[in-house]
Amino acid sequence: MKMIVDSGSDLTLSQIEEYGFYFLPYGIVIDNQNKVDQYEISNEEVLAAIKQNKHPKTNQATMEQMTKVFTEIAENNEQAIYLAFSSALSGTYQTACLVKEQVKEEYPNLDLAIYDTLSASMGCGKLILDVQDKIQQDYTFEELDQYIKVKLEKIRHLFTVKDLNYLASGGRLSKGQAFLGNLLNIKPLLHVEEGKLVPIEKYRGSKKLWHAIIEKMKHENSDFSNETIYITHADDYEDAERLKSLMQDTLSPKDVIISNIGPVISSHTGSGTIAIFYYKELS
């Protein structure tokens, strides 16, 4: 069983190579130059551009990229699973379904299952790594399919940002709201609902925000002892470490792993973003 991943998962090239994943990189456009994610541009370069008041644009994986990967899978008689970036944030999933049908016309043996994760960053990445773990445990496709469908209902994303201006520039807030929020040290908490970024609440200062995150996690999962929590950040390692320490003290998880938000996702979230990913187990 082979896995296909795209830039929306925030997995690094080293992880992709380690597990032998097929990779569908997106494009990132800065100063009218299109760079291939991870191969030609890093998250440091994207964040540097944002600090210079540039607004990177992103392009989803192309039909040509998908056709090449799907054809290779068919020619190798491989069975494959593609966990795609949220269809509410990108057209990648829909394009992949279309390309799959086109490739099947020439290669009827193509054995490929495509899932819309309705997830982003390490929400998608966590699921991919967990599914890969089950593949290594020799799960059958039917068992993997059931596992994926259960976990898709449980994956949770929590996001916060330091500078509200970038959310305003992306249309998530008005400029007036962003100015007032920054002035009053307002910290927004957002999550992903049906694949879209949705605000939950606003808090005065980081301490209240961190407390709210921990309480929400406790409300959604009473036992993190077998859970790996992922924290991703864009140029804010110190706060990510503070949050990790707080989680270890209050939630006692199996592990908390910190990683960088990748170039594609940081193009849309800006600098100072922190995101947390885990599974909800309580209704």
N, C-alpha and C positions, 0 to 999 in steps of 0.2 A: 504494500500500500504506500503510495506517494502522496505528499501534501503539496498544494500550491498555495502561496501566500502573496500578498501585495503590500504596497507601501503603507496602507492604512493601518497595518498591524503594529507598526513601530518595532518590529524585530530588527536586529542588527544584521549586517552582512555576515559577521562571524557566526551568529546563531543559524542563519539560513544555510551557510556552508556546512556547519557542524552536523545539522540534521538532514542535509541533502534535499532541502525543499526546492521546488521550482519557484522562481521569483518573478513577479510582474511589477517592475518599478514604475512609479509615476514620473512625470516631468515637472520641474519647477522653473518658472520663468521669472527672472530678475533682469532688469534693464534690457528687455526684449531678447534675452538669451535663454534658451531652453536647456536646462541641465538635467541629466538623468539622476534621479534620487539615489543616494548612497554611493553611486559610482563616480559621479561628477560634482556632487555638492554635499556638504555636511550640514548638520544642524547648527554648528558654530557659524558657518557662513550665512545661513538663513537669518539667524538672530542678529548677526552684525549688520545685515542689510536692513532689518526691521528697525534697529537703533538709529540708522541713517534715514529714517522716515520713508523707507521704500516698502512696498506692499507686494511681496511675492505672490504670484498666481500659480495654481497647480493644474496639471493635466492628468487625467486618469490613464491607466495602462491602455495601450492602443489595441485595435483589433488584430494588427499584424503580430504584436507580441503574443497575444492570446492564441492566435492561430498556430504560431510556431510551437508553443508549449503544448497545446492540446494535440497537435499532430505528432509530436515526439512521443507523447504518452501512448497514443494509439499505435504508432509504429513499434514501440517497445512492448506492446501488449501489457501495459501496466494498468493497475487499478488506482484511481486518484480521487482525492477529496480537495475541493477548493473552498476555504472559508473566507468569503469576500467581505471587504469593507462595507459599512452600512449603505444600503440603497437610498436612505434618506439624505445622505451626505455626498454621494457620488453615483455616477451612472455605471460604475464598473461591473456591478452584479448583473444588471440588465444586459450589458454588452457581452459579458461572459456567457450568459445563457444563449444569446443569439449566435455567438461564434461556435459554441458547442454544437448547436444544430447544423451549422454549416459544415463543420469538420466531420460530423457523423454521416453526412451525405457521401463523402469520399471514404470515410473509415467507419463503417457501421459497428465495428468492434469497440469503438471508443467507450471506455468504462470510467465515467467521470461524474461525480456527484458535486453539485455546486450549492452552497448554502449562503443565504443572506444573513450575516451575523447581527445586523442592526447594531453593530458595535464599532468602536474606534480605538486607536492607540492600543495599549496593553489590555483593554477589554477584549479586543479581537486576538491580540497576541497571547494572552493568558489561555484562552480557549484553544488556540492552535497548539501551544506547548502541552496542555493537558491531553489533547487528542493524540498528539505524537507519543506521549507516554503510554496511552492505551494501545496504540499500534505496536509499540515495542513489547507490550504484554500479550501480543497476538490476539487482540480482539478481532472478531469477524466483522465484516462490513455492517451486518445487521446490528451488532452490538454497538459499533461506533455510531451508526445512524441514530440509535436510541439515546446514546450518551450525549451526542451533540444537541439533539432536540431538547433534552432535559436541561442542559447547561445554558442553552440560548435563552431560556426563560428565567434563569437565575443570575446571569452576569450583571454586575452593577458597576456604574461609572460615577464618580464624584469629581467635579472640577472646581478649581478656584483660580483667580488671576490677581496679580498685584496691581496692574495698571488697567483701569477700566476704559481708557481711551482706545485701546486696540479692539475691544468688543464693540465700542461705538463706531469705529471705522468700518467694522464688518457688518454693521446694521443691527447688532444685538441690543444696543442701548442708544439713547439719544446723547448728543454731545453734552447737553446740559446735565443729564443724569450722571454721565461719566465725570464731568468736572466737579459736581457736588459730591459724588461718591469718593473721589480721590481726596478732596478737601477734608472730608469727615472720616477718612480712613475706613471707608465701607468695604467689606470683603464679601463678594457674592459667592454663593454656593450653587452650582449647577449640576445637573445630571443628564443622562441620555434616556429619553423616553421615545419608544417606537423609532429608534435610530436617530432622533434629533436632539440637539442640545437645548435643554429647557432649564430656566432658573427655578431654584427651590426657595431660597431665602437670602437675605442680606444680614451681615453681622458687623458690629463696630469693633474692629481690631482682630488680630490673628488669634489671640487666646480664646475668644468666644467662638470663632470659626472652628478651631481645632476641636474644642469641646463638642460642638454641634456635630462634627463629622464622626467623632468617636461614639456619641450617643446614637446617631443614626445607624452606625454599623452594629452596635449592640442590639438595637431594635430589630435588625434584619438577620442577625446570626448570633445565636447564643453560645456557640462553641467554635472558636477559630483554631483549635489545637491541631487540626489536620489541614488547615487552610494556608496557602501561600498568598499573601497580599502583595500586590504590585503598586509601587508609587513611581510615577514618571514626572519629570520636571523639565522646564525650559529655563536654564540659567538660574536655578534657585536651589542648589544642592543643600544649602544650610537649612532651609525650612523643610526640605524633604527629609533630612536627617532628624530634625526636631520631631516631625510627625511620626517617623519610624520609631523613635525612642518612646514616644507617647503610646503608640499602638502596642509595642512590646510590653510596656508596663501595665496597660489596661485591658488588652485583649488576649495576650499570651498566644499569638498565632504560631503556627509551625515555622513560618519564615516571613520576612518582609524584604522584598527586593526592590532596590532603587535603580532606575535607568533613565536615560535621556529621552525626552520626546523627540521623535524623528523629524527630519526636515520638512516632510509634507504636512504633518499635523501642526508643527510649530509655525508654519506659514500662515495658518488660520487662527492660532491661539495667541501668538505673540510671546514676548519674553515674560518671565515671572509666573508662568502657569504651573500649577501642581495638580495632578490627577491621581485618584485612588481607585483600584479595581479589586473586586472580590465577588464571591457568590452569596446571594441572598438565600437563606434556608428557612426563614420564618415568614408566615403569611401575615 
